[in-house]
């Protein structure tokens, strides 16, 4: 189990790094495109027809890559009020269950995301010159990345539970606790 946990931690770290680079590139694209549009509109008295669509596509990728980053540290918004009421052993089980539930949701999202990309609903964008499948690809790609990160967390949690290290779950839901 220890080798698998170590391997999944390494894979999760690699995915987080890829997501960070992709999110940074997406933010840079949005910023560059929007500044170019403002310059073209107000200085050149012209308009870039492709700018809005390119920004939206970059923002879609930015959201899914950013979600992967947030999920890798388990820093998304959650309300732990009920979980904090339980004893540590039950709390650990509830945290593990919530991660598994999130993984199931993301697997379903990835499945339907791949289905949408492969389906006939993709149009060709004349403004950008690409299929809309490129924008829609952020959904299954980001979902698969998040599932892998969750699997790493789940394996880490299971290893901690099997080793009797329940203290790692004690800080979950507290302001001071950083649940990784």
N, C-alpha and C positions, 0 to 999 in steps of 0.2 A: 504493500500500500504506500510505503514511504517514497519509493521510486516514482510511482504514478503521480503522487501529490507534487513531488519536486518537478517532474516533467510538465504537469499542468500549470504550475506556477510560472515556469519559464515561458510556456506558450501564451499564458495570460498576459505576462509582461510584454511579450513581443506584440501581441494584439493591441495592448494599450499604447505602445509606442507607435504602431502603424496608425491607430485611430488619432493620436495626437498630431502626427504629421499631416494626415488627411484633413483634420479639423482646422489646423493652422492654414493649410493651403486653401481650404474653402473660405475661411474668413478673409484671407488675402484677395481671393478672387472677388468676393462680394464687395470689399472695400475698393478695389481697383476699378471694377466695372461701374459701381455707383458714382465714384469720383469722375470717371471718364464721361458718364452720362451727364452729370452736372456741368462739367466743363463744356461738353458738346452743346448742351442746351442753352447755357447762359453766356458762354463766351463765343462759340462758333455759330450760335443761332440755328442749330441743327439738332437732330435727334438720332440716337443710336437705337434702332428698332429692336435689336437683339438683347439689349442690356437688362430689361426687366426679367425676361425669361431666363437668361444666364444667371442672374442673381438668385432667382427662385430655385433653380436647380442646385446651385452651390449651397443655398441655405438648407435644402433638403438633406444633402450630404453632411452638412455641418451638424444638423440635429442628430442624425443617426451616429455619426462618429463621436460627437460630444456625449451622447447617451452611453456609448461604450466606455468612454473615459470615466464618467460619473459612476457607472455601474461597477467598474473595476475596483473602485475604492468604497463601493456601497454607500455613496454619499447623496443619493437621490432623496427626494422629499419622502418622508414616511412619518406616520403618526404612531409611535410605539406605546401609547397609553395603556392599552390592554396587555400587551406583551410584558411590560414592566411589572404588572401585578402578580405574575406567576413566579413560582420558585425556579431556581436556575436550571434544573434539569428539564422542566416543561418549557421554559424560555428557549433553551437550546433547540428543542424539538420544533417549536413554533418558528424560530428563525430559519431552520433547515427547511421546514415545510414551505415557508414564504418564498425561499429561493427556488425551490423546486417548482412551485406554482408560477413564478415569474419565468422560469425556463420553459415550462409547458406553453405559456402564452407566446413566448418568443419563437418557439418551434412552429406553432400554428401561424404566426405572422410571417415567418420565413417561407413556410410552405405556400401560403397564398401569395406572397410576394413573388416567388419564382413562377407561380402560376400566371400572375398578371404580366410578368415580363415575357413569358413564352406565348401568351395569348394574343389574339388579334386586335387588342385595344390600343396598341402602340401606334401613334401617329408620327409622321415625319415633321419635324419643326423646320420650317423654311427660314426662320430668323436665325437659328443657330446652325442648321445644316446637319442635325443629328436626330436619331429616333428618340422619342420620349422614354424609351426603355432605359436609357442611360440615367435619367433622373429617377425612375422607378426602381432601379437596381439598388439604390441606397437602402431600401426597405429590407430585402432579404440579406444583403451583405452585412448591414449593421446588425440585423437580428441574429445571424449566425455568429458574428463576432461576440455579441452579448451572451449567447448561449454558451459558447466556449468559456467565457469569463465566469459565468455562473457555475459551470461544471467544475472549474478550478476551485471556486469558493466552497461548493458542496463537498468536494473531496477533502478539502482542508478541514471543513467542519466535521465531517464524519471521522477523519483521523483524530481530531481533537476530542471528540466524544468518546471514541474507542480508547484513547489514552487517558481518559478521565480528566482532561483539561477543560473544565466547564467555565473557568474564570474568564476565558476569552469572550464569553457571551454576557458576562456581568455588566459591562459598560454599554451594551447595546441599548440605545434609547436615551442615554444620558448626554448632557451637553458636553461633558468632558471626554466621553468615550469616542474613540475613532474606530469604528468597526471596519476592518479591512477584509 
